[in-house]
């Protein structure tokens, strides 16, 4: 039994969206670091600490959401694959013998 278009779409969407969010968290971390590095003389110490808190918490949040989404897509793909290849529910030795 081949996977349907809907199943493939759900699997791929979850996995690729999760990977995209993981990369977005790294880009977010780098951009805030770049902002703080360029404007280090202009920003006060409290502003730098606030930006570092936003940088760390934002990166962890995006990374966690991305990882959870990717794992959900992977889990969905594994469950659907297992449903396609699972053993039959009626075994030949369980059938009644007619002879």
C-alpha angles and dihedrals in degrees: 000000000000121000114259124241090252092054092049091047092052093046095047095042093053095044097044094042089053093049090048091052091050091053090044089057090055092047091048090052092049095047094051090047089051091049092052092045095051096043098036094122094048097048122080121232093255091051091051091051091049091050091049090052090049090046095052098040093043092050093048092046095050092043093050093048091048094048092047092049092049092048090049090053091047092048090049091051092049093049092049092047091050091051090054096050102032120126119267116267094229116058122202093242090055093060119099114258112238097193 
